[in-house]
Amino acid sequence: MNAAPARVDIAALKRRHPLGDLVEAAGVELRGRGRVRQGICPFHEEREGSFTVYADTQRWHCFGCGEGGDVLDFIQRTDGVGLPEAIRRLEAAPQIRPIARPALPTRASQALPSDRDPALLTAAMRCYQRQLHLSEPAQTYLGSRGIDASAARRLGLGYASGRGLREWLVQAGFDDRRILGSGLASGGRERFRGMIVVPDLVGNRVHWLAGRAVWPEVLPRFQALPGPKPVLGLSRLPAPTPWVVVAEGLFDWLVLSAWDLPAVAALGTQGMDKLASSLQGRPRVFLAFDADQAGLDAARQLGALLGPHRARVVTLPAGVGDVAELGTRPDGRSIFLDSLQRAARLAR
């Protein structure tokens, strides 16, 4: 069995091989030149360009299949090798000099909207909400995750059956060009088919959508509209709220909101700088990320950005992976509040 090279300066190795250059050398065409660049994910079938590279953190994440990591993770995933071999391959690779080439219009680039279409997305969400009302299995699924009918209505949740959305939108006055440009279709089918659909609301208008699969056979399990993700729930926070909980995932946020706690979702472990900026003016921030290494690292990074006087990490009980898991338990809310109170006492 091969061992990792001795005394390898991993940080220096990564600096010599910028992630974006290596990704493009692997055949993934990235769109944009700024901090955030996007392209077609090489790890699952898609046309929209959910694969995102962050220049500031040198990390990547796909909002379609949920994969993510650094340059070594990318090599492991693309080449099917372990970490020691990925390190060896990166050491042996020549430093890549990007070749300037004109951007070609593609279906993927056209499907990455610079501006959302709130009117169309709001109309689509009404369709999804009606389909949730008509789907007893979808309602049952939400109930099993700790989201009752009252909370589902309050949060504006819906369900995508995979049928009837286009007809609904055409009847509402939207043409096919506008529907196709919205990102609601993927691979010739509805993007959120078989999923609970969660809106990000600004006022009463929908500006972004994400979905979580109800049925085990629906893959990927998570979907979102292509393009930049929001800080989910930020616009719902009451202005005078002195504290807020930051969770990691979609259902973490749904559970906290169903419990009537002021919360936002990071929707992953990337983009902590943007998240920290969005929390300006919140004197106390409780970080309830997943209890895995990525979650712990993200909480540590965000805590450092917010400062020790504002941020406190909520430690979940042993054996509990995330807030969403507590949502499935009848005593989940009281368990979380106990953890929150312990974190609050540390903040004094």
C-alpha positions as CSV (number, residue, x, y, z in Angstrom):
1,M,0.0,0.0,0.0
2,N,1.4,3.4,-1.0
3,A,2.0,6.0,1.6
4,A,1.7,9.8,1.2
5,P,4.9,11.6,0.4
6,A,6.8,12.7,3.5
7,R,7.1,16.4,4.5
8,V,4.8,17.7,1.7
9,D,3.8,21.3,2.3
10,I,0.2,20.8,1.3
11,A,-0.7,24.6,1.6
12,A,2.2,25.5,-0.7
13,L,1.3,22.7,-3.1
14,K,-2.2,24.1,-3.4
15,R,-1.0,27.6,-4.0
16,R,1.2,26.5,-6.9
17,H,-1.9,24.8,-8.5
18,P,-4.9,27.2,-8.4
19,L,-8.1,25.2,-8.4
20,G,-9.8,27.1,-11.3
21,D,-6.8,26.4,-13.6
22,L,-6.8,22.7,-12.8
23,V,-10.5,22.4,-13.2
24,E,-10.3,23.9,-16.6
25,A,-7.4,21.7,-17.6
26,A,-9.6,18.8,-16.7
27,G,-12.1,19.9,-19.4
28,V,-14.6,21.9,-17.3
29,E,-15.3,25.3,-18.9
30,L,-15.8,27.9,-16.2
31,R,-17.9,31.0,-16.8
32,G,-16.9,34.3,-15.3
33,R,-13.6,35.8,-14.1
34,G,-14.4,37.0,-10.6
35,R,-14.5,35.4,-7.2
36,V,-17.2,32.9,-8.2
37,R,-17.0,30.9,-11.4
38,Q,-19.4,28.3,-12.6
39,G,-19.6,25.5,-15.2
40,I,-21.1,22.1,-16.0
41,C,-20.5,19.6,-13.2
42,P,-18.3,16.7,-14.3
43,F,-19.7,14.4,-11.7
44,H,-23.4,14.2,-12.6
45,E,-25.5,14.8,-15.7
46,E,-26.7,18.4,-16.0
47,R,-27.0,21.3,-18.4
48,E,-27.4,24.2,-16.1
49,G,-23.9,24.8,-14.7
50,S,-24.3,24.1,-10.9
51,F,-20.5,23.4,-10.4
52,T,-19.1,26.4,-8.6
53,V,-15.4,27.4,-8.0
54,Y,-14.6,30.0,-5.3
55,A,-11.4,31.8,-6.0
56,D,-11.0,33.3,-2.5
57,T,-11.3,30.0,-0.6
58,Q,-9.9,27.7,-3.4
59,R,-12.8,25.3,-3.0
60,W,-15.5,24.0,-5.2
61,H,-19.1,22.9,-4.7
62,C,-21.9,21.6,-6.9
63,F,-25.4,22.6,-6.0
64,G,-26.8,19.9,-8.2
65,C,-25.1,16.7,-6.7
66,G,-23.8,18.2,-3.5
67,E,-20.2,17.2,-4.0
68,G,-17.5,19.7,-3.0
69,G,-14.0,20.1,-1.6
70,D,-10.5,21.5,-2.5
71,V,-8.1,20.8,-5.4
72,L,-7.1,17.5,-3.9
73,D,-10.7,16.4,-3.5
74,F,-11.3,17.3,-7.1
75,I,-8.4,15.1,-8.2
76,Q,-9.6,12.2,-6.0
77,R,-13.1,12.5,-7.4
78,T,-12.1,12.9,-11.1
79,D,-9.3,10.3,-11.1
80,G,-10.8,7.8,-8.7
81,V,-7.7,7.8,-6.4
82,G,-7.0,8.2,-2.7
83,L,-5.5,11.2,-1.0
84,P,-1.8,10.0,-1.1
85,E,-2.0,9.4,-4.9
86,A,-3.8,12.7,-5.4
87,I,-1.0,14.5,-3.6
88,R,1.6,12.7,-5.8
89,R,-0.3,13.6,-9.0
90,L,-0.6,17.3,-8.0
91,E,3.2,17.4,-7.2
92,A,4.0,15.9,-10.5
93,A,1.7,18.2,-12.5
94,P,3.2,21.2,-14.3
95,Q,1.9,24.6,-13.3
96,I,-0.9,25.4,-15.7
97,R,-0.9,28.7,-17.6
98,P,-4.4,29.4,-18.6
99,I,-5.0,30.0,-22.3
100,A,-7.1,33.0,-23.1
101,R,-10.0,32.0,-25.3
102,P,-13.3,33.7,-26.4
103,A,-16.3,32.7,-24.4
104,L,-18.8,30.7,-26.5
105,P,-22.5,31.0,-25.9
106,T,-23.8,27.6,-24.6
107,R,-27.0,26.4,-23.2
108,A,-25.3,26.2,-19.8
109,S,-24.2,29.8,-19.9
110,Q,-27.6,31.0,-21.1
111,A,-29.2,29.1,-18.2
112,L,-27.2,31.0,-15.5
113,P,-29.4,34.1,-15.1
114,S,-27.8,37.3,-13.9
115,D,-31.2,38.5,-12.7
116,R,-34.0,36.3,-11.3
117,D,-37.6,36.5,-12.6
118,P,-39.5,37.0,-9.3
119,A,-42.9,37.3,-11.1
120,L,-42.5,33.9,-12.8
121,L,-40.9,32.2,-9.7
122,T,-43.8,33.5,-7.6
123,A,-46.3,32.1,-10.0
124,A,-44.4,28.7,-10.1
125,M,-44.4,28.6,-6.3
126,R,-48.2,28.9,-6.3
127,C,-48.4,25.9,-8.5
128,Y,-46.1,23.9,-6.2
129,Q,-48.1,25.0,-3.1
130,R,-51.3,23.7,-4.8
131,Q,-49.6,20.4,-5.6
132,L,-48.4,20.0,-2.0
133,H,-52.0,20.6,-0.9
134,L,-53.1,17.7,-3.2
135,S,-50.3,15.3,-2.3
136,E,-50.9,13.4,0.9
137,P,-47.5,11.5,0.6
138,A,-45.6,14.8,0.4
139,Q,-47.4,16.2,3.4
140,T,-46.7,13.0,5.3
141,Y,-43.0,13.2,4.4
142,L,-42.9,16.8,5.8
143,G,-44.6,15.7,9.0
144,S,-42.0,12.9,9.4
145,R,-39.3,15.6,9.2
146,G,-41.0,17.8,11.9
147,I,-42.8,20.2,9.6
148,D,-46.5,20.2,10.3
149,A,-49.1,21.6,7.9
150,S,-49.3,25.0,9.7
151,A,-45.5,25.5,9.5
152,A,-45.5,24.4,5.8
153,R,-48.1,27.1,5.0
154,R,-46.3,29.7,7.0
155,L,-43.0,28.9,5.3
156,G,-44.7,28.8,1.8
157,L,-43.5,25.3,1.0
158,G,-44.6,23.4,-2.0
159,Y,-44.2,20.1,-3.8
160,A,-43.3,19.5,-7.4
161,S,-45.2,16.5,-8.9
162,G,-43.4,16.9,-12.2
163,R,-46.5,17.5,-14.1
164,G,-48.5,20.6,-15.0
165,L,-46.0,23.4,-14.3
166,R,-45.6,24.7,-17.8
167,E,-49.3,24.7,-18.4
168,W,-49.9,26.6,-15.2
169,L,-47.3,29.2,-16.2
170,V,-48.6,29.6,-19.7
171,Q,-52.0,30.1,-18.4
172,A,-50.6,32.8,-16.1
173,G,-49.2,34.6,-19.1
174,F,-45.6,33.5,-19.4
175,D,-44.2,32.4,-22.7
176,D,-41.9,29.4,-23.3
177,R,-38.7,31.6,-23.7
178,R,-39.2,33.1,-20.3
179,I,-40.1,29.7,-18.7
180,L,-37.0,28.1,-20.2
181,G,-34.8,31.0,-19.0
182,S,-36.0,30.7,-15.4
183,G,-34.0,27.5,-14.6
184,L,-37.1,25.6,-13.6
185,A,-36.4,22.9,-16.3
186,S,-33.4,20.6,-16.2
187,G,-32.7,17.9,-18.8
188,G,-36.1,18.5,-20.5
189,R,-38.0,17.9,-17.2
190,E,-39.0,19.9,-14.2
191,R,-36.0,20.6,-12.1
192,F,-37.7,20.0,-8.8
193,R,-39.9,17.0,-9.8
194,G,-40.5,14.7,-6.8
195,M,-39.2,17.3,-4.3
196,I,-40.4,19.5,-1.5
197,V,-39.8,23.1,-2.9
198,V,-38.6,25.8,-0.6
199,P,-38.8,29.5,-1.6
200,D,-36.6,32.4,-0.6
201,L,-39.0,35.3,-0.2
202,V,-38.3,39.0,-0.3
203,G,-41.5,40.5,0.8
204,N,-44.2,38.4,-0.9
205,R,-42.2,37.6,-4.0
206,V,-40.0,34.5,-4.6
207,H,-36.4,35.3,-5.7
208,W,-34.9,31.8,-5.4
209,L,-36.0,28.1,-5.1
210,A,-34.4,25.0,-3.7
211,G,-35.8,21.4,-3.4
212,R,-35.2,18.3,-1.4
213,A,-36.2,14.9,-2.8
214,V,-39.1,13.1,-1.1
215,W,-38.6,9.7,-2.8
216,P,-35.4,7.7,-2.4
217,E,-35.1,7.1,-6.2
218,V,-35.0,10.8,-7.0
219,L,-31.4,11.9,-7.6
220,P,-29.7,14.2,-6.9
221,R,-31.4,14.6,-3.5
222,F,-30.9,18.4,-3.5
223,Q,-31.6,20.8,-6.3
224,A,-31.4,24.6,-6.5
225,L,-31.8,27.2,-9.2
226,P,-28.5,27.8,-11.0
227,G,-26.5,30.8,-10.0
228,P,-25.6,32.5,-6.7
229,K,-27.3,31.1,-3.6
230,P,-28.9,33.4,-1.0
231,V,-28.6,33.4,2.7
232,L,-31.9,31.5,3.1
233,G,-34.3,33.1,5.6
234,L,-32.4,36.4,5.9
235,S,-35.3,38.5,4.6
236,R,-37.7,36.8,7.0
237,L,-35.8,37.8,10.2
238,P,-37.6,40.4,12.3
239,A,-35.6,43.6,12.3
240,P,-35.3,43.9,16.1
241,T,-34.2,40.3,16.7
242,P,-31.1,40.5,19.0
243,W,-30.0,37.0,18.1
244,V,-30.1,34.5,15.2
245,V,-29.2,30.9,14.6
246,V,-27.2,30.0,11.6
247,A,-27.7,26.4,10.3
248,E,-26.1,24.6,7.5
249,G,-28.7,22.8,5.4
250,L,-32.2,23.3,3.9
251,F,-34.1,21.1,6.4
252,D,-32.0,22.4,9.3
253,W,-33.5,25.9,8.6
254,L,-37.0,24.5,8.0
255,V,-37.0,22.8,11.4
256,L,-35.7,25.8,13.2
257,S,-38.3,28.0,11.5
258,A,-41.0,25.5,12.3
259,W,-39.9,25.9,16.0
260,D,-40.4,29.7,15.6
261,L,-36.7,30.4,16.1
262,P,-35.0,33.2,14.2
263,A,-32.7,31.4,11.8
264,V,-30.9,31.5,8.5
265,A,-29.3,28.7,6.4
266,A,-25.8,28.9,4.9
267,L,-26.8,26.2,2.4
268,G,-23.5,24.5,2.7
269,T,-20.1,25.2,4.1
270,Q,-18.8,27.7,1.5
271,G,-19.1,31.5,1.3
272,M,-18.6,32.2,5.0
273,D,-17.4,35.8,4.2
274,K,-20.6,36.6,2.4
275,L,-22.6,35.1,5.3
276,A,-20.7,37.1,7.9
277,S,-21.4,40.3,6.0
278,S,-25.1,39.5,5.8
279,L,-25.2,39.2,9.6
280,Q,-24.0,42.8,10.2
281,G,-26.1,44.3,13.0
282,R,-26.9,41.0,14.7
283,P,-25.3,41.2,18.2
284,R,-25.5,37.5,18.9
285,V,-25.1,34.7,16.4
286,F,-25.4,31.0,17.3
287,L,-23.7,28.6,14.9
288,A,-25.5,25.3,14.6
289,F,-23.7,23.6,11.8
290,D,-23.5,19.9,11.1
291,A,-21.5,17.8,13.5
292,D,-19.0,16.6,10.9
293,Q,-15.6,18.0,10.0
294,A,-16.8,20.3,7.2
295,G,-19.5,21.7,9.6
296,L,-17.0,22.2,12.4
297,D,-14.5,23.9,10.0
298,A,-17.2,26.2,8.6
299,A,-18.4,27.2,12.1
300,R,-14.8,27.9,13.1
301,Q,-14.3,30.1,10.0
302,L,-17.5,32.0,10.4
303,G,-16.9,32.4,14.2
304,A,-13.5,34.0,13.4
305,L,-15.1,36.4,10.9
306,L,-17.9,37.4,13.3
307,G,-15.6,37.7,16.3
308,P,-15.6,36.0,19.7
309,H,-18.0,38.5,21.3
310,R,-20.8,37.9,18.8
311,A,-20.5,34.2,17.8
312,R,-21.0,31.0,19.8
313,V,-21.1,27.4,18.5
314,V,-24.1,25.3,19.5
315,T,-22.8,21.8,20.3
316,L,-25.4,19.2,19.5
317,P,-25.8,16.1,21.7
318,A,-23.5,13.2,21.0
319,G,-24.8,11.0,18.2
320,V,-26.9,13.9,16.6
321,G,-25.6,14.8,13.2
322,D,-27.6,18.0,12.5
323,V,-30.5,20.1,13.5
324,A,-32.8,18.3,10.9
325,E,-32.3,15.1,12.8
326,L,-33.7,16.6,15.9
327,G,-36.7,17.6,13.9
328,T,-37.7,14.0,13.6
329,R,-37.8,13.6,17.4
330,P,-40.7,14.6,19.6
331,D,-38.3,16.1,22.2
332,G,-36.1,17.7,19.5
333,R,-37.0,21.3,20.2
334,S,-36.4,21.0,23.9
335,I,-33.0,19.3,23.3
336,F,-32.0,22.1,20.9
337,L,-33.1,24.8,23.3
338,D,-31.0,23.2,26.0
339,S,-28.0,23.2,23.7
340,L,-28.7,26.9,22.7
341,Q,-28.9,27.9,26.4
342,R,-25.6,26.2,27.1
343,A,-24.0,28.2,24.2
344,A,-25.6,31.4,25.5
345,R,-24.2,30.9,29.0
346,L,-20.7,30.6,27.4
347,A,-21.3,34.0,25.7
348,R,-21.7,35.9,29.0
